[in-house]
Amino acid sequence: MTYSSLIVLLDPDRPNQVLLKVTTEVAELFGARVIGLVASHPLAADYGDSTRAGGMADQDYASLERRTLAVKAEFHTAMSGRVQDVQWRAIMTYEPPAATVAVHARAADLILSAPAAHGSLFGTARGSSPGDLVMQAGRPVLLVPPSASALDLERVVVGWKDTRETRRAVQDALPFLRKAGRVDVVELTEEKGLPEARLRLEDVAIWMRLHGVAADAEAMTAADSRGRELDDVAAQKNAGMLVIGAYGHKRMQEVLLGGATRDFLAQPGRCCLFSH
């Protein structure tokens, strides 16, 4: 398994330099094709037949088109001389942008995106919600925060939870894990759950080694939010990437109660690969 085709989801209303830099590095690492994609939601003139409202919508659409063309030029400049196979797709849609991106995900092995603006889980009316994207894409999603200076695979942390989503995430992350200098599989649990967690992690570490991944495993106690504690563990280990399964519970429970998925979607401290 490898990443032969990437989609990078770009935003005409936000800086894209860091996201494009990491995308280029991933493409070079795997010799992958890159599809630059903008899926934007224009202003809808839904105020009756008002000429003023219609004129505002037309101006907004034209402005969005101009900004999208600027992003297209930025994309091709970033790829030039480094990635041979590139494509560009720009879609103006009144449907939820994440649903549009999910349709195009059929063309990719991996989607790269920035987190939502201002630490929001749901994004904006303009752009795609990271949470919706992870849920709908059917492909792994790599969130690249503005703080990421480069693709860093020297050390990768896998946040293990014995769920379908986490097993899928580890499978989807194998190309990155094989390239990593070191992989730490970490499960956070209550004190009484440590013996069983160690048995689970032994299975996971052995499976990874059979797939060419240099993996170590560690069960640790969690006192508070597992999302925050897992991020602390990743920071202590100086990990450049975190791999987690998304939405181990029903999504509404995650939104209401919090949890690791929500924490990392809203404010990732490093590149985070999600899979559902």
C-alpha positions in Angstrom: 0.0 0.0 0.0 1.2 3.5 -0.8 -0.2 7.0 -1.5 -0.3 7.3 -5.3 -2.8 10.1 -5.5 -3.4 13.0 -3.1 -6.1 15.7 -2.9 -5.1 18.9 -1.2 -8.1 20.9 -0.1 -7.3 24.6 -0.5 -9.2 27.6 0.9 -9.4 30.9 -1.1 -10.0 32.8 2.2 -7.0 31.6 4.2 -3.2 31.2 3.8 -2.2 27.9 2.1 1.6 28.1 2.1 2.2 25.5 4.9 -0.4 23.1 3.6 1.1 23.3 0.1 4.6 22.8 1.4 3.6 19.6 3.3 1.6 18.3 0.4 4.6 18.7 -1.9 6.8 16.8 0.5 4.3 14.0 0.8 4.0 13.8 -3.0 7.8 13.7 -3.4 8.1 11.0 -0.7 5.6 8.7 -2.4 5.9 9.8 -6.1 2.2 10.7 -5.9 -0.1 12.7 -8.2 -1.6 15.8 -6.6 -5.1 17.2 -7.2 -5.6 20.7 -6.0 -9.2 21.2 -5.0 -11.2 24.2 -4.0 -14.9 23.6 -3.0 -16.5 26.9 -2.0 -19.9 28.0 -0.9 -20.8 31.3 -2.6 -23.2 33.8 -1.0 -26.8 32.8 -1.8 -29.3 35.5 -2.8 -32.1 34.2 -0.6 -33.8 37.5 0.2 -36.7 37.3 -2.2 -36.3 39.0 -5.5 -34.4 41.9 -4.2 -32.1 43.4 -6.9 -29.7 44.6 -4.2 -29.4 41.0 -2.7 -28.9 39.6 -6.2 -26.2 42.1 -7.0 -24.4 41.4 -3.7 -24.5 37.7 -4.5 -23.1 38.3 -8.0 -20.3 40.5 -6.6 -19.5 37.8 -4.1 -19.4 35.1 -6.7 -17.1 37.1 -8.9 -14.8 37.9 -5.9 -14.7 34.3 -5.0 -13.8 33.3 -8.5 -10.9 35.8 -8.5 -9.6 34.5 -5.2 -9.9 30.9 -6.4 -7.8 31.8 -9.5 -5.2 33.2 -7.2 -5.1 30.0 -5.2 -4.8 28.0 -8.5 -1.7 30.0 -9.4 -0.3 29.5 -5.9 -0.9 25.7 -6.2 0.8 25.4 -9.6 3.8 27.5 -8.4 4.2 25.3 -5.3 4.1 22.1 -7.4 6.3 23.4 -10.3 9.5 21.5 -10.7 8.7 19.1 -7.8 5.6 17.2 -8.7 5.1 16.0 -12.2 1.5 14.9 -12.2 -0.8 17.7 -11.1 -4.5 18.4 -11.6 -6.7 21.4 -10.6 -10.4 21.2 -9.7 -12.5 24.2 -8.5 -16.2 23.8 -7.6 -18.6 26.4 -6.6 -21.4 24.7 -4.8 -24.5 25.5 -2.7 -24.3 22.1 -1.2 -22.2 21.5 2.0 -18.6 21.7 0.7 -17.5 18.5 2.6 -20.1 16.5 0.6 -18.6 17.8 -2.6 -15.1 17.0 -1.5 -16.2 13.5 -0.5 -17.4 12.8 -4.1 -14.0 13.7 -5.4 -12.2 11.6 -2.8 -12.8 8.7 -5.2 -9.7 10.0 -7.0 -7.3 9.9 -4.1 -5.7 7.8 -1.5 -5.2 10.6 1.0 -6.7 14.0 1.6 -4.7 16.9 3.0 -6.5 19.8 4.6 -5.9 22.6 7.1 -7.9 22.6 10.4 -11.0 24.8 10.6 -10.3 28.5 11.2 -10.1 29.8 14.7 -10.1 26.3 16.2 -13.7 25.7 15.2 -14.7 22.1 14.6 -17.3 23.0 12.0 -15.3 25.3 9.7 -17.1 28.2 8.0 -20.0 28.7 5.6 -17.4 29.0 2.9 -15.2 26.0 3.5 -15.4 22.4 4.4 -15.9 21.2 8.0 -13.0 18.9 9.0 -15.4 16.8 11.1 -17.8 16.4 8.2 -14.9 15.7 5.8 -13.5 12.9 8.0 -16.9 11.3 8.4 -17.9 11.5 4.7 -14.7 11.1 2.7 -14.1 7.4 3.0 -10.4 8.2 2.8 -7.8 9.1 5.5 -7.5 12.9 6.1 -4.2 14.5 7.1 -4.9 17.8 9.0 -1.9 20.1 8.6 -1.8 22.9 11.2 -0.3 26.3 10.5 2.5 25.5 13.0 3.8 22.6 10.9 7.0 23.7 9.3 7.5 20.5 7.3 6.5 16.9 7.1 8.1 15.3 10.1 8.2 11.5 10.3 11.1 11.1 12.6 8.7 10.1 15.3 5.0 9.2 15.0 2.5 8.5 17.8 -0.5 6.2 17.2 -3.3 6.9 19.7 -4.7 3.4 20.2 -8.2 2.6 21.2 -9.6 -0.8 20.4 -12.2 0.3 17.9 -12.9 -0.3 14.2 -12.0 3.4 13.6 -8.5 3.0 15.1 -7.8 -0.2 13.3 -8.8 1.5 10.1 -6.6 4.5 10.8 -3.5 2.4 11.4 -4.1 0.5 8.2 -4.6 3.8 6.3 -1.5 5.3 7.9 0.8 2.4 6.9 2.7 4.3 4.2 3.6 7.0 6.7 4.4 4.5 9.4 6.8 2.5 7.2 8.7 5.8 6.5 8.8 6.8 10.1 12.0 6.7 12.1 10.1 5.4 15.2 6.4 4.7 15.9 5.0 4.7 19.4 1.6 3.0 19.9 0.0 4.5 23.0 -3.2 3.6 24.8 -4.5 5.7 27.6 -6.7 3.9 30.1 -7.7 3.6 33.8 -5.2 2.0 36.2 -7.2 -1.2 36.4 -7.3 -1.5 32.6 -3.5 -1.5 32.1 -2.9 -5.3 32.0 -5.5 -5.8 29.3 -4.3 -2.7 27.4 -0.7 -4.1 27.4 -2.0 -7.4 25.8 -3.8 -5.5 23.1 -0.8 -3.3 22.4 1.4 -6.3 22.1 -0.8 -7.6 19.3 -0.7 -4.2 17.5 3.0 -3.8 17.8 3.7 -7.3 16.4 1.2 -6.7 13.5 3.0 -3.4 12.7 6.4 -5.1 12.7 5.2 -7.7 10.3 4.3 -4.9 8.0 7.7 -3.3 8.2 7.0 -0.7 10.9 9.5 -0.1 13.7 6.9 0.1 16.5 7.0 0.2 20.3 3.9 0.1 22.5 3.0 1.7 25.8 -0.1 1.6 28.0 -0.5 4.7 30.2 -3.1 5.9 32.8 -5.3 8.8 31.8 -6.6 11.2 34.5 -8.4 13.9 32.5 -9.3 14.5 28.9 -7.7 11.7 26.8 -7.4 14.1 23.9 -5.4 16.6 25.9 -3.3 13.9 27.5 -2.6 12.2 24.2 -1.4 15.5 22.8 0.8 15.9 25.9 2.3 12.5 25.2 2.9 13.3 21.6 4.6 16.6 22.6 6.8 14.8 25.2 7.9 12.4 22.6 8.5 15.2 20.1 6.2 13.5 17.6 5.7 15.1 14.2 2.6 13.2 13.4 -0.3 11.7 15.4 -2.5 8.9 14.0 -6.0 8.4 15.5 -9.3 6.8 14.6 -12.1 9.4 14.4 -15.4 9.2 16.2 -15.1 6.1 18.4 -18.6 7.1 19.7 -21.6 8.4 17.9 -20.8 11.8 16.4 -23.4 13.7 18.5 -21.9 12.3 21.6 -18.5 13.5 20.6 -19.8 17.0 19.9 -21.7 17.2 23.2 -19.2 15.5 25.4 -15.9 16.3 23.8 -13.3 13.6 23.4 -10.0 13.1 21.5 -11.6 13.4 18.1 -13.0 16.8 18.7 -9.9 18.1 20.5 -7.6 17.2 17.6 -10.0 18.3 14.8 -10.3 21.7 16.4 -6.8 22.4 17.6 -4.2 19.9 16.3 -0.7 20.6 17.7 1.0 18.7 14.9 0.0 16.9 11.7 -2.9 14.5 12.5 -4.0 11.6 10.4 -7.7 10.7 10.9 -9.6 7.8 9.5 -13.2 6.8 10.0 
